[in-house]
Amino acid sequence: MTALYTSVQSILTIVLIIALGYVLQRKGWFDEAFGGTISTLLMKVALPASIFISVLERLTLKKLVSLSSGLVYGFGAVILGYVIAFILVKLLKVRPGRRGTFINMFVNANTIFIGLPLNLALFGDKATPYFLMYYVVNTVSTWTLGAFLMSWDDPTKQANTGEKKTFNWKKLLPAPLLGFLVALVFLLLNIPFVEVGWLGFAVKTLDYVGSLVTPLSLIYIGIILAKAGFKTIKFDRDTIVALLGRFVLAPALIAMIISVGLHLGFGVPTAEAQTLIVQASAPGLAVLPILANQGHGDVAYATNVVTLSTVLFAIVVPVIMMLIQGF
């Protein structure tokens, strides 16, 4: 009951913020440029700040090294997830503009806004270090290959038949990934940024700016829904397969890798195994519509899968909890 209650609470919060964006857009509060402004603000300012400060506040180098098994299992599942998603994109002939979102739904989850409070409710503080390992895996995956695929899958480029597709190296270093890399340097060099008292103003500034990410991403989803109408919320083939990837394949892959590790003698604590599986089944990233917009992709599709995965998660959590009791 605790898991169900916590997941419903988190989901209601998300739905209400999306509804706020929807209502305000319908009332004409936002002009046409507002959605693009939110997108730029999040990608270039708020997300880098959020990732930088989250890593430094939640992780230490000692923690990172001591829990390396979680990183191995997490990255193993992520790599397999990308491979399977790529194969399905080819087999199902997913159209340009949707491919990046489709693949990200298979691999990357909403770990902070939904995953963290749920993990605390289910397993308590003792499981927080295990959550952090999945957070690292998810962050690296999202802002390296995940973000790159969203920008690379740009249908406007493919429409220009006379134009050669050129590789843009800048796409490999989006601002959110730079935020993570800088935080990693601070960790490796043991620079006590968060702990230094006189830097409290800088930490608070980054906290405040970073806290814009979730509400603005959800308001953006509400704006897209208001512009497109509720007809965009539908269960088409690409949506159903993406949801199966998020809720079935992703947790199944990490459960399989953990089981193989156990048989090979590489055991992990029960709380760690359960944490990794629950986090792998969290809904799609709230920023997917923002990334789709940046890459001129199918924003309506991204909005559809994020909204549906968030609402359906209330049903998924109790099922996942029953299935992982054997770990």
Number of C-alpha atoms within 10 A of each C-alpha: 8 11 18 19 13 20 27 20 15 19 20 15 15 22 16 14 20 24 19 19 25 22 17 15 22 15 10 9 10 13 8 10 8 14 19 14 10 18 22 16 15 26 19 14 18 25 25 26 28 23 23 23 24 18 22 21 14 12 18 16 14 11 14 18 10 10 16 13 19 25 21 16 22 24 19 16 25 22 14 17 24 19 13 16 24 17 13 17 18 11 9 11 11 16 13 18 25 23 25 30 30 26 25 27 31 28 29 29 26 23 26 18 16 23 23 17 16 27 25 17 15 20 15 12 12 11 20 17 19 26 25 24 25 26 25 20 20 24 21 19 22 22 22 18 16 23 25 22 22 29 22 21 22 22 17 12 17 14 10 10 8 8 9 9 11 7 9 10 9 9 17 17 15 18 20 25 22 18 22 25 18 15 23 18 11 18 19 12 10 12 13 13 18 15 12 10 10 10 12 13 10 13 19 13 13 21 19 14 17 21 15 18 23 21 17 23 24 27 25 28 31 27 24 23 26 20 15 13 13 11 9 15 17 13 13 10 11 18 22 14 19 24 23 14 23 28 24 17 23 26 23 17 21 25 22 14 17 27 17 13 15 12 10 9 9 11 14 17 10 13 17 23 21 27 26 26 23 25 26 31 29 27 29 29 27 26 24 26 28 28 26 27 22 17 23 18 26 22 23 21 23 29 27 22 28 24 24 18 24 25 18 15 22 21 13 20 21 15 12 17 16 9 11 15 9 8 14
